[in-house]
Amino acid sequence: MDRLQNDERYCPQRMEEFRSSAKAKLLPDQFKRLNDEDLARFIVAREGNVPAALKQLTGSVKWAETALDPNQQDCEFCSKDISSHSMIPIGLEESEQSTILYGCPARATQPAVDPIIHHMSHQLEYCFALPHSGSRWIWCVDYNGFGLKEAMQGKLAARFGALFSNHMPERLHRVILLNPPSVFRILLNFAKPFVDQRTLDKLVPVNGSTSEVLQTLREDHAFTESTLKWLAQALNQKLPAKIPTLPHDSRGLMLPSLIPKFEFVDPVSPMKDSAGRRPLFIRASSLLIGEVDAKNQIQIIQVDGY
């Protein structure tokens, strides 16, 4: 919330006007599900224009009621073949705990647009709701194997642009493009009409050898060493190839139904609590201990002072 309040587009008076308008426009249950940060994201995205922010918010709330049905969280394709889509949480960056979502278009075998949008929407919303993740995300796009076939996915690019701009305003931290080829410009041109300039300004190309790319991610984008170690393996693979064993932190970010489909690195120190549970996520000031229950739901307990 501090990030949004410090944004030059934020105005406390417009925020209060927007809050009152949203409360009057939405159903009580719909308004109750929103917090101050949700409201601030929309009013900031619309630069203080209350009618425009209210129109966007109303549309997004209606979209979420159907598109984000928690009973339809599973990805029907990835539950059968984990290579169907390529959108894998691989850790949190260290500046504000933004979720890092890895994607490699050439790894994905299922091109149907609607299931991809369904998977992406649920994966991101799941991460935003976690107690140990921040309110934004980073899309780390690996262009290994990227060719004309991937560049011609204009409909998918447009749908991604609409999803992020219309329904997830002020959620995107940045999009890091790892060695994008010249053909990528075709895909970018498809997306431009559907994406606002602020989102386009968050595209960050990172070029160079694997070691140079990793050094940039470490120094400029606060990637952790466990995430970088995994990326070193992924970037050096010759596709098609099985996805490398994921960092342990990835387990605590993954959609629960997909956890059994992947292999995860064990923690460096395989500590357990009194119930024999291993940590799902470790950070300097605390230890998040958890387990996956019979329904593949993550149960998390925070132990302070670790």
C-alpha positions, 0 to 999 in steps of 0.5 A, a space after each residue: 500500500 505504501 508503494 501506491 500511496 507514494 505514487 505521483 498519481 495517488 490522491 487521498 481525496 480521489 481515493 475517498 471519492 472512489 471508495 464511496 462510489 465503489 461502495 454505492 455501485 457494488 453489491 455489499 458482498 462484492 465490496 466487502 472482498 476489496 481492501 484499500 490496496 485493491 481500490 488504490 490500484 484501480 484509482 492509481 491506474 486511472 490517474 485519479 479519474 473516478 468514473 474511469 476507475 469505477 467502470 474498470 473496477 466494476 468490470 473486473 469484479 464481474 470478471 473475477 466472479 466467473 474467471 476466478 472461481 476457486 472451484 475451477 482453479 485446476 488447469 485441465 491440460 497441465 494436470 495431464 501433461 505438465 509441459 502443456 503451459 509454461 508459467 512456473 513460479 520460481 521464487 521471490 525477488 528480494 526488494 519487495 517479495 514480488 513473485 517471479 513467474 518463469 515462462 518459456 513459449 517454446 516449452 509450451 505444447 498446448 497453444 489454446 488461448 483460453 486455457 492459458 489465460 485461465 492458468 495464468 489468472 489463477 496462478 497469479 491470484 493464488 500468489 497474491 493471496 499468500 502471506 509471504 509474497 508481495 502484491 506484484 509479480 515479475 514475468 521472466 520470459 526465456 526466449 530459448 527456442 523462440 521462433 516464428 511459430 511463437 511470434 505469431 501468437 498474436 491473439 494470446 499476446 492481446 489477451 495477456 495485455 487485456 488481462 494485465 491492464 484491465 483486471 490486474 492494474 498495478 500488479 506487474 512489477 516488470 517483464 524481464 525478456 531474456 535474450 529476445 530475438 528480433 522476431 519477438 517484435 512481431 508479437 510485441 506489435 500484436 500486443 501494443 494496441 491492447 497494452 497501456 504505455 506504463 505496462 510497455 515501459 516495464 519491458 526490460 530486455 536482458 541480453 548476453 551469455 548465461 553468466 552475464 544474464 544471471 549477473 544482471 538479474 542478481 545485481 539489477 533485479 534482486 533475484 535470489 541465488 536459489 532462483 539464479 541457480 535454477 535459471 542457469 540450468 534452464 537457460 542452458 538446456 537444448 529444447 525440448 527438454 524436461 523442466 529442471 528440478 525446481 527451487 524449493 521456494 517454488 513449492 510454496 508458490 505453486 498452485 496446490 494441484 500442480 505440486 505433485 507434478 513437479 520435482 523440488 530441490 530439498 532445503 539446504 538444511 532439512 529442518 522440521 518442526 515438532 510435527 515433522 513438517 519441512 519448511 515451505 519457504 525460508 527468509 532471513 527473519 522467519 520460517 514458514 513451515 507447512 505441508 500439503 494435505 490430502 486435498 493438495 492444499 498448503 497449510 502454512 504456519 509462520 514461526 518467527 525468530 528463525 
